[in-house]
Amino acid sequence: MFGMALRRITPDGMTAAQWSMLWGSASALWSLLMLPLYIGLCTALVNGNEHRNQTWRLMLSLPVGRLELYAAKAMVSVLLLAAAQLALLLALALGTAILGLAGFPLEAALQAQLPRLWAAPLAALPVVALQHALSWRLRSVVTPLAVSVVATLAAMQLGASQYWYWLPWAYPVAASNGGHEAMRDAAVLLGPMLAAVLFPLTAWWLSRREIA
């Protein structure tokens, strides 16, 4: 995104509106495409190691309950999500600084409207809950990753429609880059609320089943 700015926009022509468009494009790409796929990959890797090495029996024989283990692995995925979001913020700050050194006006950047990047991880919590449950339950990592890809593609179609709230994978982009304030606020509220239901529900359901 920042490379495109260097090629297509001259420093003198970089207005606050164009800074807003630049940051908004980077935020939309991350929230709509990269973030849901990253969550699918993280949850698959966090649980896939036990599936691949067949160490679930060993893990479950430790003096830690199944629910505690399920919650601990979910927390690892949430921390990886937070780390990725922090890395994005640092990358945007570094890219902005580089553009400033290249002669682009940082005064206009300070006047630009920033996307709500902090909102995407909150809205993505239901996706973490669902992908974590799939990766915990299924031995193969292919199915959870396939679900992540298909759901992300569906979110690209529904993200800007009036039916976005039916698909949690559309929540991150709705929260950070939604078309209007009500949509962004709704996504920020729906994400944690739905996650608060899904985490205990999936933990209870999976605690009553053997790991496939």
Number of C-alpha atoms within 10 A of each C-alpha: 12 14 9 9 16 13 8 9 13 11 16 9 11 17 19 18 13 17 23 18 16 17 21 19 15 16 25 21 15 21 28 24 20 13 24 29 21 19 25 26 19 23 28 27 17 17 24 19 14 16 21 13 8 12 12 15 10 9 14 12 11 10 7 10 13 18 14 11 15 20 16 12 17 23 13 14 27 21 12 16 22 15 12 16 19 14 12 16 15 12 12 17 12 12 15 19 14 13 18 15 11 11 13 23 19 19 11 15 20 12 13 18 15 17 20 15 24 16 23 28 27 23 32 29 28 25 27 28 25 21 25 28 24 23 26 27 17 17 20 16 21 12 14 24 22 13 16 22 16 14 19 24 16 15 27 17 13 18 26 16 13 9 12 21 19 12 16 26 33 32 36 34 33 33 32 28 27 22 14 10 11 11 20 23 16 16 27 22 16 21 25 17 15 16 21 14 12 19 20 14 14 16 20 14 10 18 14 9 9 7 14 9
